[in-house]
């Protein structure tokens, strides 16, 4: 099973490239670092922890 590499922050709508730093919850809700900080690393959809999304292999 692979991650859905979403290309936009779900809060602010900024674009996210596959290699950009971004954060996801268990359900793969995706947020940029700034929005993650503003939400105290908690997903507003499920209240789960937001963790750094792994980068795809080279």
N, C-alpha and C positions, 0 to 999 in steps of 0.2 A: 504494500500500500504506500503510495507516495503522497506528499503534501500538495495541496492546491496552492500554487504560487500566485496568490492574488497580487494584482498590480497597482492597487490604490489603497490608501489608508481609509478605513471605514468611518473615521470620525471627521477628518478634514478634507479628504478627497485627493490629497497630494499623491502623485505617482511614485511607485516603488519598483525599482528594477530588481531582478532576481538576486543580484549581489548586494543590494542595499541593506543596511541594518534596519530591521523591523521586528515586530513582536507579535506573537500569536498566542491564542488560548488553546484549550483542548479541542475546541470545535473549529479551529483555524480562522477565527476572526482575526483580522490583520490590522495593525496600527503602526504608525511611524514612531520614532523615538520620542518626539515632542509630545504627541498625544498620549503615549504610554506613561510618560512622566506626569502629565496633568491628571491622569486617572490613577496615579499611585500603583501602576502595574497590575490593575484589576480590570478584567473585561466587563464593560457595562452591560453586555448581553447575557452573560451566564455567571458573573461574579467569580470566574476562574482567574487563576494567575496568568499574567502575560509573561512569556519567556521569549528569549531571542530566537528568531526563526533560523534554522540551519541554512547555510549557503549551499547551493547545488554543487555537485562535483565539477571539477574543471574539465 
